[in-house]
């Protein structure tokens, strides 16, 4: 359930419950334009992720293909909230289009990167009681029970683990206390990335569309997400473990971003990978 609240209230709720909804981040007059753009991009580039339930489509590194949502990443209230939780100089780690088609399956309980214990690049459980990563969903459709509003387990971010490390009986089973986080199109759902959540079935006749954006503090190492990086080869490829990379951004796409948005993505610009050199031995 969502309620209209100010920034301070939302920060308190995020710390206590692990989630909150910020209304009207994308103005009502712009929501349809962004939704149409994301859906068109999805028709061209979407794939079904191995980590996603049946009946859903995703586009990793959406910002490479679609910048229609970029200006709203620096909406004043959103910026104030992320800064209060992560500090200054935070960055974007992922941008992903999420399209839940009518009749999609319920998803498995999980928390977001870097807390998924089955991945090669992970923060080992138990986790410290500290927000190290923040997930945001731009709601480009109304999030209702019928359309499949995201399911969350309030307070689960304080458990120090998640279902991928401490399995429940079945990661698809409902859990006591779970709820669906509803909100109007144009709102932003914010989740402490440790919070347990899952996709809900879309029982409506239309696609439920969202853009997931994840924010990281300056000190969280994102290099393991970069394709062909040394850390990725070491932690993911050589270990033969699954993981989801974050493709880099071509310089010409970066140049098209609003100037005040560019600092969030500077670390993702396409550039030659400098591999560590062997130490010189005398």
C-alpha positions as CSV (number, residue, x, y, z in Angstrom):
1,X,0.0,0.0,0.0
2,X,1.3,3.4,-0.9
3,X,0.6,6.7,0.8
4,X,1.7,10.3,-0.1
5,X,4.4,11.4,2.2
6,X,7.2,13.9,2.4
7,X,10.9,13.1,2.0
8,X,11.6,12.8,5.7
9,X,8.7,10.4,6.2
10,X,9.8,8.3,3.3
11,X,13.3,8.1,4.5
12,X,12.0,6.9,7.9
13,X,9.8,4.3,6.3
14,X,12.7,3.1,4.1
15,X,14.9,2.6,7.1
16,X,12.1,0.9,9.1
17,X,10.3,-1.2,6.5
18,X,12.7,-1.3,3.5
19,X,10.6,0.5,1.0
20,X,8.7,3.7,0.2
21,X,6.8,5.4,-2.7
22,X,7.5,8.9,-3.9
23,X,4.6,10.2,-5.9
24,X,4.8,12.3,-9.1
25,X,8.5,12.0,-9.9
26,X,7.6,11.8,-13.6
27,X,4.9,14.5,-14.3
28,X,1.5,13.1,-15.3
29,X,1.8,14.8,-18.7
30,X,5.1,13.0,-19.4
31,X,4.3,9.5,-18.2
32,X,2.7,8.3,-21.4
33,X,5.5,9.6,-23.5
34,X,8.1,7.7,-21.4
35,X,6.0,4.6,-21.3
36,X,5.5,4.5,-25.1
37,X,9.2,5.1,-25.6
38,X,10.2,2.2,-23.2
39,X,7.6,-0.1,-24.8
40,X,8.9,0.6,-28.3
41,X,12.5,0.0,-27.1
42,X,11.3,-3.2,-25.5
43,X,9.9,-4.4,-28.7
44,X,13.3,-4.0,-30.3
45,X,15.7,-5.1,-27.6
46,X,13.9,-7.0,-24.8
47,X,14.8,-10.5,-23.9
48,X,13.6,-12.8,-21.1
49,X,16.2,-12.9,-18.3
50,X,17.1,-16.3,-16.8
51,X,16.5,-14.6,-13.4
52,X,13.0,-13.4,-14.4
53,X,9.6,-15.2,-14.3
54,X,7.8,-16.4,-17.4
55,X,5.7,-13.8,-19.1
56,X,8.1,-10.9,-18.5
57,X,10.6,-9.0,-20.7
58,X,13.7,-7.0,-19.7
59,X,16.3,-4.8,-21.3
60,X,19.6,-4.6,-19.4
61,X,21.4,-1.2,-19.6
62,X,18.3,0.4,-20.9
63,X,20.0,3.8,-20.9
64,X,22.1,2.6,-23.9
65,X,18.9,2.5,-26.0
66,X,16.4,4.8,-24.4
67,X,17.1,8.1,-22.6
68,X,13.4,9.2,-22.2
69,X,13.5,8.7,-18.4
70,X,17.0,10.2,-17.8
71,X,15.9,13.8,-16.8
72,X,13.8,12.4,-13.9
73,X,16.8,10.7,-12.3
74,X,17.7,14.1,-10.9
75,X,14.2,15.1,-9.7
76,X,14.9,17.3,-6.6
77,X,13.0,15.2,-4.0
78,X,14.5,11.9,-5.4
79,X,18.0,13.4,-5.3
80,X,17.5,14.6,-1.7
81,X,16.4,11.1,-0.6
82,X,19.2,9.2,-2.3
83,X,21.8,11.6,-1.0
84,X,20.4,11.2,2.6
85,X,20.7,7.4,2.3
86,X,23.9,6.9,0.3
87,X,25.7,10.2,0.7
88,X,26.9,12.5,-2.0
89,X,28.6,11.3,-5.2
90,X,26.4,8.3,-5.7
91,X,26.2,6.6,-9.0
92,X,23.8,4.5,-11.1
93,X,24.7,0.8,-11.2
94,X,21.9,-0.6,-13.4
95,X,19.1,0.6,-15.6
96,X,16.6,-2.0,-16.7
97,X,13.3,-2.0,-18.5
98,X,10.8,-4.3,-16.8
99,X,7.6,-5.3,-18.8
100,X,5.3,-7.7,-17.1
101,X,2.9,-9.0,-19.7
102,X,-0.7,-10.1,-18.9
103,X,-0.7,-13.5,-17.1
104,X,3.0,-13.5,-16.1
105,X,4.1,-15.9,-13.4
106,X,4.7,-14.9,-9.9
107,X,8.5,-14.4,-9.4
108,X,10.8,-15.9,-6.8
109,X,11.6,-14.1,-3.6
110,X,15.0,-12.4,-3.9
111,X,16.9,-9.3,-3.0
112,X,18.8,-7.2,-5.6
113,X,22.5,-7.1,-6.4
114,X,24.9,-7.4,-4.6
115,X,23.0,-9.5,-2.2
116,X,22.0,-12.5,-4.3
117,X,24.1,-15.3,-2.9
118,X,23.9,-17.5,-6.0
119,X,25.8,-14.9,-8.2
120,X,29.5,-14.8,-8.7
121,X,29.6,-11.1,-7.7
122,X,28.0,-10.9,-4.4
123,X,28.4,-9.5,-0.9
124,X,28.5,-12.5,1.4
125,X,25.8,-12.9,4.0
126,X,25.3,-12.0,6.8
127,X,25.0,-8.4,5.7
128,X,25.8,-5.4,7.9
129,X,22.8,-3.3,8.9
130,X,23.7,-0.6,6.4
131,X,22.1,0.6,3.1
132,X,24.8,-0.1,0.5
133,X,22.5,-0.1,-2.6
134,X,19.2,1.4,-3.4
135,X,16.7,0.1,-6.0
136,X,14.2,2.4,-7.6
137,X,11.3,1.5,-10.0
138,X,9.8,4.3,-12.1
139,X,6.1,3.2,-12.3
140,X,5.1,3.8,-15.9
141,X,1.8,2.0,-15.3
142,X,-0.5,2.2,-12.3
143,X,0.8,-0.4,-9.8
144,X,-2.3,-2.1,-8.5
145,X,-3.1,-5.6,-7.2
146,X,-4.7,-6.3,-10.6
147,X,-1.7,-5.1,-12.7
148,X,0.8,-6.9,-10.5
149,X,2.3,-4.4,-8.1
150,X,5.6,-5.5,-6.7
151,X,5.4,-7.9,-3.7
152,X,7.6,-7.0,-0.7
153,X,8.2,-8.3,2.8
154,X,8.4,-5.3,5.1
155,X,11.4,-5.4,7.5
156,X,13.2,-8.1,5.6
157,X,16.1,-5.8,4.9
158,X,17.1,-6.1,8.6
159,X,17.5,-9.9,8.5
160,X,21.1,-9.9,7.3
161,X,20.3,-12.5,4.7
162,X,17.8,-13.4,1.9
163,X,16.2,-16.4,0.4
164,X,19.1,-17.1,-1.9
165,X,21.3,-17.7,1.2
166,X,18.7,-18.9,3.7
167,X,16.1,-20.6,1.6
168,X,12.5,-20.6,2.7
169,X,10.4,-23.7,2.0
170,X,9.7,-22.5,-1.5
171,X,10.9,-19.2,-2.9
172,X,7.6,-19.0,-4.8
173,X,5.4,-19.4,-1.7
174,X,3.6,-16.4,-0.1
175,X,5.1,-15.4,3.2
176,X,3.3,-14.0,6.3
177,X,3.3,-10.2,6.2
178,X,3.9,-9.8,2.5
179,X,2.2,-7.0,0.7
180,X,1.9,-5.4,-2.7
181,X,3.3,-1.9,-3.1
182,X,0.8,0.2,-5.1
183,X,1.1,3.6,-6.6
184,X,0.1,5.7,-9.5
185,X,2.0,5.9,-12.8
186,X,4.7,8.5,-12.5
187,X,5.6,7.4,-8.9
188,X,9.0,6.0,-7.9
189,X,9.1,2.9,-5.7
190,X,12.3,2.9,-3.6
191,X,13.6,-0.3,-2.0
192,X,16.6,-0.9,0.2
193,X,18.2,-3.4,-2.1
194,X,18.4,-5.9,0.8
195,X,14.6,-6.0,1.0
196,X,13.0,-9.3,-0.1
197,X,10.6,-8.8,-3.0
198,X,9.1,-10.6,-5.9
199,X,7.2,-10.0,-9.2
200,X,3.4,-10.4,-8.9
201,X,1.1,-11.8,-11.6
202,X,-0.4,-9.2,-13.9
203,X,-4.1,-10.0,-14.1
204,X,-5.0,-7.0,-16.2
205,X,-5.3,-6.9,-20.0
206,X,-2.3,-4.5,-20.5
207,X,1.5,-4.6,-20.0
208,X,2.7,-3.4,-16.6
209,X,5.7,-1.2,-17.4
210,X,8.5,0.0,-15.2
211,X,12.1,1.1,-15.3
212,X,14.4,-0.2,-12.6
213,X,17.3,2.1,-11.6
214,X,19.8,1.1,-8.9
215,X,21.9,3.6,-7.1
216,X,25.3,2.9,-5.5
217,X,27.5,5.0,-3.2
218,X,30.8,6.1,-4.6
219,X,32.7,3.5,-2.6
220,X,30.8,0.4,-3.8
221,X,33.0,-1.4,-6.5
222,X,31.0,-1.8,-9.7
223,X,33.8,-3.0,-11.8
224,X,32.7,-6.6,-11.5
225,X,29.6,-5.7,-13.5
226,X,31.6,-4.3,-16.4
227,X,31.9,-6.8,-19.3
228,X,35.5,-8.1,-19.9
229,X,36.8,-6.4,-16.7
230,X,39.5,-8.2,-14.7
231,X,37.3,-8.5,-11.7
232,X,34.5,-10.0,-13.8
233,X,36.8,-12.6,-15.3
234,X,38.2,-13.4,-11.9
235,X,34.9,-13.6,-9.8
236,X,32.4,-14.7,-12.4
237,X,33.9,-16.3,-15.5
238,X,36.7,-18.2,-14.0
239,X,34.5,-19.3,-11.1
240,X,31.9,-20.4,-13.6
241,X,29.1,-18.7,-11.7
242,X,26.1,-16.9,-13.1
243,X,25.8,-13.1,-13.0
244,X,24.2,-10.3,-14.9
245,X,26.6,-7.8,-16.4
246,X,25.8,-4.1,-16.9
247,X,26.8,-3.2,-20.5
248,X,28.7,0.0,-20.9
249,X,27.4,3.2,-22.6
250,X,28.7,4.4,-26.0
251,X,30.3,7.9,-25.7
252,X,27.8,9.3,-28.2
253,X,24.9,8.2,-26.0
254,X,26.5,9.6,-22.9
255,X,26.9,13.0,-24.7
256,X,23.1,13.1,-25.3
257,X,22.3,12.8,-21.6
258,X,21.3,16.0,-19.7
259,X,24.4,17.6,-18.3
260,X,23.2,17.2,-14.7
261,X,22.5,13.5,-15.3
262,X,25.9,12.7,-16.8
263,X,27.8,12.4,-13.5
264,X,25.6,9.4,-12.6
265,X,26.8,7.5,-15.6
266,X,30.4,8.7,-16.2
267,X,31.8,5.4,-14.9
268,X,29.9,3.4,-17.6
269,X,31.3,5.1,-20.7
270,X,32.8,2.6,-23.2
271,X,36.5,2.7,-22.8
272,X,39.4,0.2,-23.2
273,X,39.8,-2.1,-20.3
274,X,43.1,-1.7,-18.6
275,X,44.1,-5.1,-17.2
276,X,46.4,-5.3,-14.1
277,X,50.1,-5.6,-15.1
278,X,52.4,-8.2,-13.4
279,X,54.6,-6.8,-10.7
280,X,58.1,-6.1,-11.8
281,X,60.6,-8.4,-10.1
282,X,64.2,-7.4,-9.6
